[in-house]
């Protein structure tokens, strides 16, 4: 037992040192998702409810009133519904409006319940002049290597493998592979070139150009980078260390329990702390999971699958007058800040 615990402590410590850079990246970038304006050139203006109503006529929107009118409209279409007595109507997601400007992007986020708004103006101009690639935006057709050619070649694959499918394999709408290489122009300027095999679009930038993304953007992009690429390389190693970091977080939690139990004077206080953590964790994590699955959540079926069902057409009967529509609320604006 002492030998096992010695190895647990050593592994706990040295893996922490080995994975120190990844823990810093994941920790800092995780915080930046909730604070996307940190380190960015963003001017934020708060618009109180009174000012917003005076300027635009936008008044607070009561979720209860919207829910009642929605139920009335459904009943007018032949339903027989009523609000569940314990129901607590609420808006979920963000009400985001975008207004591009000269060298800036203006983002208006409205709090429907309070009738207030936040106006953020983010600069879109790079601090250093950008050298445009003369070939950027060009379209080059290579029929033999296009996604259409890949589709044609793989059309009989599933049938020959006895895999049931309603249609031959089609290219995923999420994107096509990208060819990356470097080339020199007549002035010996080196360019990083990208070629989209789906659209045939060519783009690129100078190989020696300064970075455009801010530290905030770079860190958050690292955080969400996932999947092992087809070929071995630096991106493959990043995915590997991301996997190791995830596994080791679980190991650190479990080995921490063993190390705590070894110290007898801290057992009673530790049991209290652990009980509090478990109760708080179950409440917060369980509540969050329930909220995520409140609506008609579609099971993930892979790229291009899991499309939501089409809405039913409304009947010809004339519906009752509805309240003036509020701005569209959506949580699809992942980068609205």
KOLMIVEX-269848 format. One line per 4 residues: number of its first residue (from 1); their letters; for each residue x, y, z of N, C-alpha, C, O. Coordinates in steps of 0.05 Angstrom, whole numbers. Each point is the difference from the previous one (the first is absolute). Layout:
// KOLMIVEX-269848
NUM> a> X Y Z X Y Z X Y Z X Y Z ~ ...
// end
This chain:
// KOLMIVEX-269848
1> xxxx> 16 -24 0 -16 24 0 17 25 0 -5 18 -16 ~ 26 -16 34 17 24 -1 13 4 -27 4 23 -9 ~ 4 -45 -4 13 2 -26 -20 10 -21 7 17 -17 ~ -31 -27 18 -21 9 -19 -5 30 3 -2 15 -19
5> xxxx> -1 -7 44 -6 29 5 23 17 -7 -4 23 -9 ~ 29 -33 11 23 15 -8 -1 5 -31 6 22 -9 ~ -14 -42 -6 -2 3 -29 -23 18 -7 2 15 -20 ~ -24 -17 35 -23 18 -5 9 29 3 -6 18 -16
9> xxxx> 20 -12 38 9 27 6 19 10 -22 -2 23 -9 ~ 21 -40 2 20 8 -20 -13 5 -27 6 20 -14 ~ -25 -38 6 -14 4 -25 -16 25 0 -1 16 -19 ~ -13 -11 41 -16 23 4 16 26 -4 -8 18 -13
13> xxxx> 32 -18 25 17 24 -1 13 4 -27 -1 21 -12 ~ 14 -43 1 16 4 -24 -18 4 -25 8 14 -19 ~ -31 -27 19 -18 5 -23 -10 29 1 -5 12 -21 ~ 1 -1 45 -7 28 2 21 18 -12 -6 20 -13
17> xxxx> 32 -27 17 22 16 -11 1 -4 -30 5 19 -15 ~ -9 -44 6 2 -6 -29 -22 14 -16 5 10 -22 ~ -29 -10 33 -22 12 -14 -6 29 8 -22 10 -5 ~ 41 3 18 -3 27 9 -10 19 -23 -18 15 5
21> xxxx> 31 -15 -29 -9 18 -21 -29 -4 -8 -15 19 -5 ~ 7 -45 3 -28 -5 -9 -20 8 22 -22 10 -7 ~ 29 -14 32 -18 8 21 -4 31 0 -22 10 4 ~ 44 4 -9 -2 30 -1 -18 8 -24 -17 17 3
25> xxxx> 22 -29 -26 -15 7 -24 -30 -6 4 -17 17 -5 ~ 10 -41 14 -28 -7 3 -13 16 23 -23 7 -2 ~ 38 -2 23 -11 16 22 -6 28 -8 -22 10 4 ~ 42 4 -16 -3 28 -7 -21 3 -22 -17 17 1
29> xxxx> 19 -34 -22 -19 2 -22 -29 -7 9 -19 12 -11 ~ 17 -30 30 -27 -5 10 -13 24 13 -24 5 -3 ~ 40 11 18 -10 25 12 -6 20 -22 -20 15 2 ~ 36 -14 -23 -4 20 -21 -25 -4 -16 -11 19 -11
33> xxxx> 0 -44 11 -26 -4 -14 -22 17 14 -18 9 -14 ~ 20 -6 40 -20 16 14 7 29 0 -17 17 7 ~ 42 -10 -14 8 28 -1 15 6 -26 24 5 0 ~ -39 -6 -22 13 2 -27 11 27 -6 15 3 -20
37> xxxx> -21 18 36 10 27 -6 27 5 13 12 21 -5 ~ -3 -39 22 26 4 14 23 1 -21 3 -19 -16 ~ 12 40 17 23 2 -19 -8 8 -28 17 -1 -18 ~ -42 8 14 -10 8 -27 -5 30 -1 -5 13 20
41> xxxx> 6 -3 -45 -6 28 -4 -30 3 -4 -10 2 -22 ~ -4 0 45 -29 0 0 -10 23 18 9 3 23 ~ -27 14 -34 -12 21 16 -29 -9 7 -15 -6 -18 ~ 9 6 43 -26 -10 10 -17 23 11 10 16 16
45> xxxx> -35 -14 -25 -18 21 10 -25 -14 10 -13 -15 -15 ~ 6 21 40 -24 -11 12 -23 19 -6 2 24 4 ~ -25 -35 -13 -24 16 -5 -22 -9 19 -11 -21 -4 ~ 5 37 25 -20 -8 19 -28 -2 -13 -4 10 -22
49> xxxx> -14 -24 36 -27 -4 -11 -14 26 -6 -13 2 -21 ~ 15 18 39 -14 25 -5 11 14 -25 -16 10 -16 ~ 42 -10 12 12 13 -24 -7 -15 -25 -6 12 -20 ~ 6 -39 21 -6 -16 -23 -29 4 -9 -6 2 -24
53> xxxx> -12 0 44 -28 4 -7 -5 28 -11 -16 4 -19 ~ 31 16 30 -3 27 -10 11 3 -28 -12 15 -17 ~ 33 -29 10 13 2 -26 -14 -16 -21 -2 8 -23 ~ -8 -32 30 -10 -18 -20 -29 -9 5 -12 -11 -19
57> xxxx> 1 15 43 -26 -11 6 0 -29 8 -21 -12 5 ~ 45 1 -2 3 -28 8 -5 -2 30 14 11 16 ~ -35 -26 -9 -8 -3 28 7 -28 9 4 -18 -16 ~ -1 13 42 5 -27 10 -21 -20 -10 -24 7 -2
61> xxxx> 33 -31 -4 -18 -21 -9 -3 -21 22 19 -12 8 ~ -44 8 0 -5 -20 22 -3 -28 -12 -17 -4 -17 ~ 34 -14 25 -1 -28 -11 -28 -12 5 -9 -16 -17 ~ -3 22 40 -26 -11 6 -21 8 -21 -17 -16 -8
65> xxxx> 17 42 1 -19 10 -20 4 -13 -27 -19 -7 -14 ~ 45 4 6 5 -13 -25 -9 -29 0 -12 -10 -20 ~ 16 -4 42 -8 -28 2 -30 -3 -1 -11 -18 -14 ~ -4 37 27 -29 -2 -1 -11 5 -28 -18 -14 -9
69> xxxx> 30 34 -5 -9 5 -27 6 -23 -19 -15 -6 -18 ~ 38 -7 23 8 -22 -17 -20 -23 4 -8 -13 -19 ~ 0 7 44 -20 -21 6 -26 7 -13 -14 -17 -11 ~ 6 43 12 -25 9 -13 1 -5 -30 -20 -9 -12
73> xxxx> 43 15 -1 2 -5 -28 -1 -29 -7 -13 -8 -20 ~ 25 -9 36 -1 -29 -5 -29 -10 3 -9 -17 -15 ~ -6 28 35 -28 -8 3 -17 10 -23 -19 -14 -7 ~ 26 37 -4 -15 10 -23 4 -17 -24 -16 0 -19
77> xxxx> 38 -15 18 6 -18 -22 -11 -28 5 6 -19 -15 ~ -23 16 35 -13 -25 5 10 -16 23 -8 -23 5 ~ 26 35 11 10 -14 24 -17 4 24 -20 15 -1 ~ 27 -28 22 -14 2 26 21 0 22 3 -20 14
81> xxxx> 12 42 -12 22 1 18 -4 22 22 -16 18 -4 ~ 31 -20 25 1 21 21 27 -1 13 13 -21 0 ~ -5 43 11 26 2 14 0 -19 24 -19 0 16 ~ 41 -14 -13 3 -17 24 3 18 24 16 19 0
85> xxxx> -31 -24 22 -1 19 23 27 7 11 5 23 8 ~ 13 -42 -6 27 6 11 20 10 -21 23 3 7 ~ -33 2 -31 19 8 -21 11 28 6 -14 17 10 ~ 39 -14 -16 14 25 4 12 9 -27 24 -4 -5
89> xxxx> -40 17 -13 10 7 -26 24 18 2 2 18 18 ~ 17 -22 -36 25 16 1 12 -1 -28 -4 -19 -15 ~ 19 40 9 15 0 -26 27 -14 4 12 3 22 ~ -3 -17 -42 26 -13 1 16 9 -24 -11 3 -22
93> xxxx> 37 1 25 16 9 -22 3 31 0 -8 13 19 ~ 18 -3 -40 6 28 -3 -15 13 -23 -4 -13 -20 ~ -5 37 25 -13 16 -22 22 18 -11 7 20 12 ~ 3 -28 -35 24 13 -12 -7 13 -26 -12 -12 -17
97> xxxx> 20 37 14 -3 15 -25 28 10 -9 15 10 17 ~ -9 -12 -42 26 7 -10 -2 23 -20 -19 2 -16 ~ 38 17 17 0 23 -17 29 6 -8 13 15 15 ~ -3 -25 -37 28 6 -8 3 30 -6 -18 13 -9
101> xxxx> 42 -4 15 7 28 -6 27 1 -14 11 -20 -7 ~ -1 45 4 26 3 -13 22 -8 19 7 16 18 ~ 5 -39 -23 22 -9 17 -9 -10 27 17 -6 17 ~ -43 3 -12 -10 -9 26 -24 -18 -5 -12 -1 -22
105> xxxx> 5 -14 43 -25 -16 0 -15 7 25 11 -3 22 ~ -36 12 -25 -16 7 23 -19 -23 7 -14 -11 -17 ~ 15 4 43 -17 -23 9 -19 11 22 9 11 20 ~ -35 -14 -25 -20 8 20 -12 -25 12 -11 -17 -13
109> xxxx> 14 15 40 -11 -22 14 -23 10 18 5 17 18 ~ -29 -26 -22 -24 10 14 -8 -20 22 -1 -24 -5 ~ -4 35 28 -12 -16 22 -30 4 -1 -10 20 8 ~ -4 -40 -20 -29 3 -4 -15 4 26 -19 16 0
113> xxxx> 26 -31 20 -14 2 26 1 28 11 -20 11 9 ~ 44 1 -9 4 27 12 -5 22 -19 -6 23 8 ~ 8 -28 -34 -4 21 -20 25 17 -3 -2 22 -10 ~ 25 -32 19 25 15 -2 17 -12 -22 -7 -20 -12
117> xxxx> 29 33 6 17 -9 -22 30 7 6 6 18 16 ~ 11 -33 -30 29 6 1 10 2 -28 -5 -17 -17 ~ 18 39 11 11 5 -27 30 -2 1 14 15 14 ~ -3 -35 -28 29 -4 -1 10 6 -28 -11 -9 -20
121> xxxx> 32 25 19 13 7 -25 27 -12 -1 18 8 15 ~ -14 -27 -33 25 -15 -1 15 8 -26 -12 0 -22 ~ 37 7 25 16 7 -23 6 -25 -17 7 -21 10 ~ -9 24 -36 6 -22 -19 25 6 -17 6 -14 -18
125> xxxx> 8 36 25 23 8 -15 25 -10 13 4 3 24 ~ 13 -16 -39 25 -11 10 19 24 6 1 19 -15 ~ 13 -20 38 19 21 6 22 4 -20 13 21 -2 ~ -7 -42 -13 21 2 -20 -12 -3 -28 -19 -16 -3
129> xxxx> 30 29 -17 -11 -2 -27 2 -29 -10 19 -14 5 ~ -40 5 -18 -2 -27 -10 6 -1 -30 -12 14 -16 ~ 30 -32 9 7 -3 -28 -19 -21 -12 1 -24 7 ~ -17 33 -26 -20 -18 -12 13 -18 -21 18 8 -15
133> xxxx> -26 -33 15 11 -19 -20 -13 6 -27 -24 2 -1 ~ 40 0 -19 -11 7 -27 -19 -22 -11 -16 6 -17 ~ 18 -30 28 -16 -22 -9 -24 -5 18 -16 -18 -5 ~ 13 34 27 -21 -5 19 -27 3 -13 -5 19 -15
137> xxxx> -13 -37 20 -27 1 -11 -2 -14 -27 -23 -3 -10 ~ 45 -5 -1 -2 -13 -26 -12 -28 3 1 -12 21 ~ -14 3 -42 -11 -27 0 13 -17 -22 1 7 -23 ~ 11 -29 32 14 -18 -19 -15 -27 1 -3 -12 21
141> xxxx> -5 3 -44 -14 -26 -1 19 -22 -8 13 0 -20 ~ -12 -20 38 17 -24 -5 -20 -23 2 -2 -13 21 ~ -11 7 -43 -22 -21 1 9 -26 11 -16 -14 14 ~ 41 6 -19 9 -27 9 2 -2 30 -2 -22 11
145> xxxx> 6 45 3 5 0 29 -23 14 15 3 4 24 ~ -24 3 -37 -22 14 13 -16 -19 18 2 -24 -3 ~ -19 35 20 -17 -16 17 -21 -15 -17 -9 -21 7 ~ 1 34 -30 -19 -14 -17 13 -26 -11 -14 -20 -3
149> xxxx> 40 21 -3 14 -24 -10 1 -21 22 -3 -24 -6 ~ 8 33 30 1 -19 23 -27 -13 4 -2 -24 4 ~ -19 40 -6 -27 -11 3 -6 -21 -22 -11 -21 6 ~ 19 27 -30 -6 -18 -22 15 -26 3 -11 -22 -5
153> xxxx> 36 23 15 16 -24 3 -11 -17 23 1 -25 -1 ~ -11 38 22 -9 -15 24 -30 -7 -1 -10 -12 19 ~ -3 19 -40 -29 -5 -2 -8 -29 5 -20 -4 14 ~ 34 -16 -25 -8 -28 5 11 -12 26 -6 -24 5
157> xxxx> 21 39 11 14 -12 23 -19 -13 20 3 -23 6 ~ -24 38 3 -17 -11 21 -16 -24 -10 -4 -19 14 ~ -4 20 -40 -15 -23 -11 17 -25 0 -9 -21 6 ~ 34 24 -14 18 -23 -2 8 -10 28 8 -23 3
161> xxxx> -10 40 17 6 -8 28 -25 -10 14 1 -6 24 ~ -24 6 -38 -25 -9 12 -8 18 23 -11 -9 20 ~ 17 35 -22 -8 20 20 -26 13 -9 0 13 -22 ~ -22 -15 37 -25 13 -9 2 30 0 9 12 20
165> xxxx> -16 0 -42 0 29 -3 -21 9 -20 -5 -14 -19 ~ -7 37 24 -21 10 -18 11 12 -26 -14 2 -20 ~ 40 5 21 12 13 -23 30 -5 1 11 -8 21 ~ 3 12 -43 29 -3 0 12 21 18 -13 21 6
169> xxxx> 38 -24 4 12 19 17 3 27 -14 8 2 -23 ~ -14 19 38 2 28 -10 20 15 18 4 -7 23 ~ 9 27 -34 19 16 15 -14 14 23 -22 10 -3 ~ 35 -9 26 -11 13 23 -3 30 -4 18 12 -12
173> xxxx> -40 -1 20 -4 29 -3 18 16 19 2 25 -3 ~ 11 -38 22 17 14 19 27 9 -12 15 14 13 ~ -9 -23 -37 25 9 -12 14 -22 -15 -6 -24 4 ~ 25 32 -20 16 -19 -16 29 1 9 8 19 13
177> xxxx> 8 -39 -21 28 2 7 13 24 -13 -8 10 -21 ~ 30 -1 33 14 24 -9 29 -8 -6 14 -11 17 ~ -5 17 -41 28 -5 -7 16 24 9 -7 23 -5 ~ 29 -28 19 18 22 9 28 -5 -11 11 -22 2
181> xxxx> 1 44 -12 27 -2 -10 12 28 -2 -15 20 3 ~ 41 -18 -7 13 26 -4 9 3 -29 8 -20 -12 ~ -9 44 2 10 5 -27 13 28 -1 -5 17 17 ~ 22 -13 -37 14 25 -4 -11 14 -25 -7 -13 -20
185> xxxx> 5 40 22 -8 15 -24 25 9 -15 22 -7 7 ~ -26 24 -27 22 9 -17 20 17 15 23 2 -8 ~ -32 10 31 18 16 17 12 -15 23 11 12 18 ~ -13 -38 -19 10 -18 20 -14 4 27 11 -7 21
189> xxxx> -35 18 -21 -16 2 24 -13 -27 5 -14 -11 -17 ~ 17 1 42 -11 -26 7 -29 4 10 -6 19 15 ~ -12 -36 -24 -28 1 8 -9 -27 12 7 -21 -10 ~ -23 23 31 -14 -23 11 -26 -2 -15 -17 18 2
193> xxxx> 13 -39 -18 -23 -3 -17 -19 -21 10 9 -21 9 ~ -35 27 -11 -20 -20 7 -19 -4 -24 -7 20 -13 ~ -1 -45 9 -18 -6 -23 -22 -18 10 5 -22 10 ~ -30 31 -12 -24 -15 9 -8 -19 -22 -8 9 -22
197> xxxx> 9 -35 28 -7 -20 -20 -29 -1 -6 -9 -12 -20 ~ -7 24 37 -29 1 -5 -9 22 -18 -14 -4 -20 ~ 23 29 26 -8 23 -15 20 8 -22 -6 15 -18 ~ 31 -25 21 21 8 -20 11 27 6 15 11 -17
201> xxxx> -21 0 40 9 27 7 29 0 10 8 -17 16 ~ 8 36 -26 28 2 7 3 25 18 -12 21 -5 ~ 27 -24 26 5 23 18 29 -3 11 13 -21 -4 ~ -4 41 19 26 -2 12 9 26 12 -14 20 -1
205> xxxx> 38 -21 13 11 24 13 31 -3 -2 10 -22 -4 ~ 4 45 7 29 -2 0 11 -19 21 -10 1 23 ~ 29 -17 -29 11 -19 19 12 13 24 1 -11 22 ~ 10 36 -26 13 14 22 -18 21 13 10 18 14
209> xxxx> -36 -19 -19 -18 21 10 -4 -4 30 1 -22 11 ~ -5 45 3 -5 0 29 -27 -12 5 -18 1 -17 ~ 14 -12 41 -26 -12 6 -21 21 1 5 23 8 ~ -30 -31 -15 -22 18 0 -18 -4 24 -11 19 11
213> xxxx> 9 -44 -2 -18 -7 23 13 10 26 24 0 3 ~ -41 9 15 9 9 26 6 -24 18 -6 -23 -8 ~ 19 28 30 6 -22 19 -26 -13 10 -1 -24 3 ~ -20 40 1 -25 -11 8 -11 -19 -21 -9 -22 7
217> xxxx> 9 30 -32 -10 -17 -21 17 -25 -4 -11 -22 -4 ~ 37 25 6 18 -23 -3 -5 -21 21 -2 -24 -5 ~ -1 33 30 -4 -19 22 -26 -14 -2 -2 -24 5 ~ -20 39 -11 -26 -13 -2 -1 -20 -24 -13 -20 1
221> xxxx> 28 27 -23 1 -19 -22 15 -25 7 -8 -22 -8 ~ 29 24 24 14 -23 10 -19 -17 17 1 -25 -1 ~ -17 38 17 -18 -15 19 -20 -17 -15 -5 -23 8 ~ -6 33 -30 -20 -15 -14 11 -18 -22 -15 -14 -14
225> xxxx> 41 15 9 12 -17 -20 -2 -29 8 8 -8 22 ~ -20 -9 -39 -4 -28 7 1 -17 -25 2 9 -22 ~ -2 -35 27 2 -21 -20 29 -4 -9 16 19 -2 ~ -9 -45 -2 26 -6 -11 0 3 -30 -18 -11 -14
229> xxxx> 37 26 3 1 3 -30 8 -27 -12 9 -18 13 ~ -14 16 -40 6 -25 -14 29 -6 1 8 -24 4 ~ 9 44 -7 29 -5 -1 14 9 26 -10 19 13 ~ 31 -32 -6 15 7 24 14 27 -4 12 5 -21
233> xxxx> -12 11 42 13 26 -1 -5 15 26 -8 -12 20 ~ 13 37 -20 -2 16 25 -28 1 10 -5 0 24 ~ -15 1 -42 -28 0 8 -8 -27 12 -16 -1 19 ~ 28 -21 -29 -5 -26 12 10 -1 28 -13 -11 18
237> xxxx> 37 22 -14 12 1 27 -17 17 19 -3 -7 24 ~ -8 29 -34 -17 17 17 -24 -16 9 -7 1 24 ~ -6 -16 -42 -23 -17 7 8 -21 21 -15 -6 18 ~ 39 -5 -21 9 -21 19 3 12 27 -10 -12 20
241> xxxx> 23 35 -17 4 12 26 -26 10 12 -3 2 24 ~ -16 6 -41 -26 8 10 -14 -25 13 -13 3 21 ~ 16 -26 -34 -11 -25 11 13 -6 27 -13 -7 19 ~ 40 8 -19 14 -6 24 -8 19 23 -3 -9 23
245> xxxx> 0 35 -30 -8 19 21 -27 -6 11 -4 2 24 ~ -15 -11 -41 -27 -7 10 1 -24 18 -13 0 21 ~ 28 -20 -29 2 -24 16 14 6 27 -8 -10 21 ~ 28 27 -22 15 6 24 -15 17 19 4 -1 25
249> xxxx> -23 17 -34 -17 15 18 -16 -19 17 -3 4 24 ~ -7 -25 -36 -15 -21 15 19 -14 19 -7 -5 23 ~ 32 -1 -32 19 -13 18 7 18 24 2 -10 22 ~ 2 36 -28 7 18 22 -22 1 21 5 1 24
253> xxxx> -30 -1 -33 -22 1 19 -1 -25 17 -3 1 25 ~ 6 -25 -38 -1 -25 15 25 -4 18 -2 -8 23 ~ 26 15 -34 24 -3 17 0 20 22 11 -6 22 ~ -23 29 -26 -3 19 22 -16 -11 23 6 6 24
257> xxxx> -26 -22 -30 -16 -13 21 18 -19 16 -2 0 25 ~ 17 -16 -38 18 -19 14 20 15 17 6 -8 23 ~ 6 30 -34 20 15 15 -13 13 25 12 2 21 ~ -37 8 -24 -14 12 23 -5 -21 21 3 6 24
261> xxxx> -12 -30 -32 -7 -20 20 25 -9 16 -3 -10 22 ~ 26 13 -33 24 -8 14 5 19 24 13 -9 19 ~ -21 33 -20 5 20 21 -23 -1 20 -20 13 -3 ~ 23 -29 24 -21 -5 19 -12 25 13 -24 2 3
265> xxxx> 40 18 5 -11 24 13 -20 15 -18 -17 15 10 ~ 18 -19 -36 -17 16 -18 -24 -16 -10 -16 10 -16 ~ 12 -34 26 -21 -17 -10 -28 11 6 -17 1 -18 ~ 12 8 42 -27 9 7 -7 25 -15 -21 2 -12
269> xxxx> 40 18 11 -5 24 -15 -3 -6 -30 -16 13 -14 ~ 32 -31 4 -1 -8 -28 -27 -12 -7 -10 4 -22 ~ -1 -21 40 -26 -12 -6 -21 21 -2 -18 -1 -18 ~ 19 21 35 -20 22 -2 3 15 -26 -20 6 -13
273> xxxx> 45 0 6 5 15 -25 -9 -16 -25 -12 10 -18 ~ 18 -37 19 -7 -17 -22 -30 -2 -3 -11 -1 -22 ~ -3 -1 45 -29 -2 0 -12 25 -12 -19 -1 -15 ~ 30 24 23 -10 25 -11 5 2 -30 -18 9 -15
277> xxxx> 41 -17 7 7 1 -29 -19 -19 -16 -9 8 -21 ~ 4 -32 31 -17 -18 -14 -29 10 -2 -12 -1 -21 ~ 2 12 43 -27 12 0 -2 23 -20 -19 2 -15 ~ 38 16 17 0 24 -17 4 -8 -29 -14 10 -18
281> xxxx> 31 -30 13 5 -9 -27 -25 -13 -12 -7 6 -23 ~ -6 -23 38 -25 -13 -10 -21 21 -6 -14 -2 -20 ~ 11 22 37 -20 21 -4 6 16 -25 -18 4 -17 ~ 43 6 15 6 18 -23 2 -15 -26 -11 8 -20
285> xxxx> 26 -31 21 3 -15 -25 -26 -13 -9 -7 1 -24 ~ -8 -12 43 -26 -11 -7 -19 21 -11 -14 -6 -19 ~ 13 29 32 -18 22 -10 9 9 -28 -17 6 -17 ~ 43 -4 12 10 9 -26 -7 -20 -21 -9 7 -22
289> xxxx> 12 -33 28 -7 -21 -20 -30 0 -6 -8 -4 -23 ~ -8 8 43 -29 2 -4 -8 23 -18 -17 -2 -17 ~ 31 25 21 -5 24 -16 8 -5 -29 -13 9 -19 ~ 36 -23 15 9 -5 -27 -19 -18 -15 -1 2 -25
293> xxxx> -14 -19 39 -18 -19 -13 -29 8 2 -18 -16 -2 ~ 13 42 7 -27 10 4 -17 -3 -25 -23 -9 1 ~ 35 17 -24 -15 0 -25 2 -27 -14 9 -20 11 ~ -16 20 -37 1 -24 -16 28 -4 -10 7 7 -23
297> xxxx> 10 -17 40 29 -4 -6 3 -23 -19 -11 -22 3 ~ 27 27 -24 4 -21 -20 26 -15 6 20 12 7 ~ -21 -38 -9 24 -17 6 21 5 -22 -7 2 -24 ~ 32 1 32 21 4 -20 4 -25 -16 4 -22 11
301> xxxx> -6 25 -37 3 -24 -18 24 2 -17 5 -18 -17 ~ 12 39 20 24 2 -17 -4 24 -18 -21 12 -2 ~ 42 -6 -13 -1 23 -19 -22 -3 -20 -3 -20 -14 ~ -13 41 13 -21 1 -20 -26 -14 8 -19 0 -15
305> xxxx> 18 -12 39 -24 -14 9 -14 15 21 8 22 8 ~ -30 -34 1 -15 11 22 -14 26 -6 -2 17 17 ~ -8 -14 -41 -14 24 -7 -27 1 15 -13 -20 3 ~ 6 44 7 -25 3 15 -24 -5 -18 1 5 -24
309> xxxx> -23 -15 35 -24 -5 -16 -11 26 -12 2 21 13 ~ -14 -23 -36 -12 23 -13 -26 8 15 -15 -17 8 ~ 10 43 -5 -24 9 14 -25 -7 -16 1 0 -25 ~ -22 -6 40 -26 -5 -14 -12 25 -11 2 21 13
313> xxxx> -14 -22 -36 -13 24 -11 -23 9 17 -14 -16 11 ~ 10 42 -9 -22 11 15 -26 -4 -15 0 0 -24 ~ -23 -4 39 -26 -3 -13 -9 25 -14 11 22 6 ~ -30 -24 -23 -10 23 -15 -16 19 17 -3 23 -8
317> xxxx> -7 -32 31 -16 17 17 15 24 9 24 -1 4 ~ -38 24 -2 14 25 7 7 0 29 -18 -3 17 ~ 43 6 -9 8 -1 28 -7 27 14 -5 20 -13 ~ 5 -21 39 -5 24 15 24 19 -3 22 -9 -5
321> xxxx> -27 35 9 23 19 -2 21 -6 20 -6 -6 23 ~ 31 8 -32 22 -5 18 13 26 9 -4 20 -12 ~ 19 -22 34 14 24 10 22 7 -19 10 -17 -15 ~ -1 42 16 22 8 -17 25 -17 5 6 -5 24
325> xxxx> 7 -5 -44 22 -19 4 24 14 13 7 23 -7 ~ 6 -38 25 25 10 12 23 -9 -19 -5 -15 -18 ~ 28 25 24 23 -8 -16 5 -30 4 -6 -11 21 ~ 16 -2 -41 5 -28 0 20 -8 21 22 12 2
329> xxxx> -29 -31 15 19 -10 20 13 -25 -10 -14 -19 -8 ~ 40 18 9 14 -24 -9 25 -4 16 13 20 8 ~ -5 -45 -4 25 -6 12 20 -11 -20 20 -12 8 ~ -25 17 -34 18 -10 -20 23 19 -5 19 -7 -13
333> xxxx> -21 32 25 22 19 -3 22 -6 20 2 14 20 ~ 13 -34 -25 20 -9 20 22 22 4 12 1 21 ~ -8 16 -41 21 20 3 -12 27 -1 12 19 -12 ~ -36 -15 24 -14 25 -2 15 23 13 -5 23 -8
337> x> 23 -28 26 15 21 13 21 11 -19 15 19 8
// end
